[in-house]
Amino acid sequence: MKFKPLGDRALAKLIEREEKTESGIVLPDTAKEKPQTAEIIAAGDGDEVKVKAGDTIVFAKYSGTEIRLDNEEYLILDAEDILGVVED
């Protein structure tokens, strides 16, 4: 299924990282904070969208709308919720 965000929005896939304590204990999903990094899958054509497909971004906590496409979870973010692009 193809999805194209409209206006100043972007479609992102959350990047899940395995979290461990300093002693090496892996934290269960229920103890983790909501991820704040994602990979951009598609971006709208609005003037405010400054990201492109493949960018890794940091977004505001508790922002966006969660959707499910082809049995995978994605997040639709407004351009104002995208805080920055992670550069390697």
Phi, psi and omega per residue, in radians:
M1 nan 2.360 3.107
K2 -1.746 2.544 3.135
F3 -2.442 2.249 3.115
K4 -2.104 1.973 3.084
P5 -1.148 2.556 -3.130
L6 -1.758 2.645 3.037
G7 1.046 -2.314 -3.054
D8 -1.662 0.890 3.139
R9 -2.238 2.810 3.102
A10 -2.430 2.552 3.063
L11 -1.703 2.220 -3.076
A12 -2.306 2.644 3.058
K13 -1.947 2.197 -3.116
L14 -1.083 2.484 3.073
I15 -1.759 1.920 3.142
E16 -1.558 2.241 3.083
R17 -2.039 2.421 3.085
E18 -1.277 2.187 -3.112
E19 -1.792 2.376 3.115
K20 -2.236 2.635 3.016
T21 -1.380 3.020 3.136
E22 -1.084 -0.475 -3.134
S23 -1.513 -0.013 3.060
G24 1.707 0.124 3.125
I25 -1.397 2.228 3.117
V26 -1.391 2.228 -3.128
L27 -1.407 2.393 3.087
P28 -1.268 2.820 -3.111
D29 -0.962 -0.628 -3.092
T30 -1.193 -0.366 -3.123
A31 -1.667 -0.122 -3.092
K32 -1.468 2.645 2.983
E33 -1.393 2.750 3.102
K34 -1.095 2.319 -3.140
P35 -1.069 2.592 3.105
Q36 -2.112 0.238 3.055
T37 -2.110 2.566 -3.123
A38 -2.684 2.823 3.059
E39 -1.825 2.305 3.126
I40 -1.287 2.213 3.102
I41 -1.675 -0.723 3.122
A42 -2.682 2.629 3.135
A43 -2.240 2.538 3.090
G44 -1.237 3.075 -3.085
D45 -1.811 0.352 3.106
G46 -1.239 2.811 -3.110
D47 -1.205 -0.464 -3.072
E48 -1.436 -0.286 -3.093
V49 -1.371 2.012 -3.085
K50 -1.943 0.310 -3.124
V51 -2.067 2.869 3.114
K52 -2.383 2.897 3.131
A53 -0.965 2.348 3.134
G54 1.725 -0.308 3.109
D55 -1.187 2.504 2.993
T56 -1.738 2.209 -3.035
I57 -2.146 2.829 2.959
V58 -1.973 2.331 -3.103
F59 -2.216 2.841 -3.111
A60 -1.117 2.481 -3.137
K61 -1.073 2.450 3.096
Y62 1.072 0.496 3.120
S63 -1.848 2.920 3.072
G64 1.515 2.968 3.112
T65 -2.064 2.152 -3.130
E66 -1.431 2.350 3.071
I67 -2.354 2.860 3.120
R68 -2.139 2.148 3.098
L69 -2.257 2.229 3.121
D70 0.892 0.779 3.112
N71 1.065 0.427 3.046
E72 -2.204 2.565 -3.117
E73 -1.647 2.368 3.133
Y74 -2.293 2.976 3.133
L75 -2.283 2.285 3.032
I76 -1.714 2.091 -3.078
L77 -1.987 2.455 2.961
D78 -1.325 2.632 -3.132
A79 -0.999 -0.606 -3.109
E80 -1.232 -0.309 3.113
D81 -1.494 -0.234 3.131
I82 -1.475 2.026 -3.033
L83 -1.521 -0.504 -3.129
G84 3.120 2.962 3.123
V85 -1.887 2.327 3.110
V86 -1.466 2.154 3.141
E87 -1.889 2.444 3.138
D88 -1.425 nan nan
